[in-house]
């Protein structure tokens, strides 16, 4: 038998079908700045330089880790793309940037056009919600690297900020407050530990009273986008820095923006730990120290603000249907 690309495990026809399916989703995110169609060699974006005096491009690349394993096991793929876009958007929004466009990378053991289109549907949904365009990407079929039903995704976000409006934390002072905003679950971090602990004693379709939903539904909660909240806070409050709480927890991420010579003090008892984190800790007999290093434990975003602006920050959170808590201060 003559060997072909298909006999080696790569289906070009499936790739073509996938591209045709996802074009509509990508096109739904386009705006007047997009100058190329999906499938061109590069995504063309017409940057509006008149909008800025000294524009600075801000970019970030990330993945969603082993949360993908939950999506694969439940055969539910329309939210994992939202997780990725929202995670990436948050990472540049905390720098002060507005998202412009997003690019994705998908790698499959065996390309399934249905699965791929559901993932891209999630990308498109979140791009529309975050006012950015899904401008392009790459879909690869990699037999021998991934098992047949396995896949991985990553994404790159590009945004822009006025140079003088970049949030670096350089002006943070002793006494500034750390105001935390609630997460809506694990977001996209800590899943290797969460899966090992929870799936050793529960099935994903088990309805757990303490969660008031199935374990699978809890673990697939979409990573929250804080873009609108960050915009409102930047417009109305003297925010000195933001911290997006991802891998490394509250301390590991917030200390990134604290100037040398200062440190943070966290008041761990100021908020209720959500049930899913309590379940993980109790089931796995995990120390509080380890939980705080691995998970967001209920706080997905932190703003560093002067004490005089605490009340305004709280009011804005309420107006955005968020909940704000003073979780610590700068020492």
PyMOL commands that set and color helices and strands:
alter all, ss='L'
color gray80, all
select helices_A, chain A and resi 12-27+49-51+67-74+80-93+113-129+163-165+191-198+215-219+227-236+249-257+268-270+275-284+288-294+307-319
alter helices_A, ss='H'
color red, helices_A
select strands_A, chain A and resi 55-63+98-108+133-141+151-162+177-182+207-208+213-214+239-244+264-266+299-305+324-330
alter strands_A, ss='S'
color yellow, strands_A
deselect
rebuild
show_as cartoon
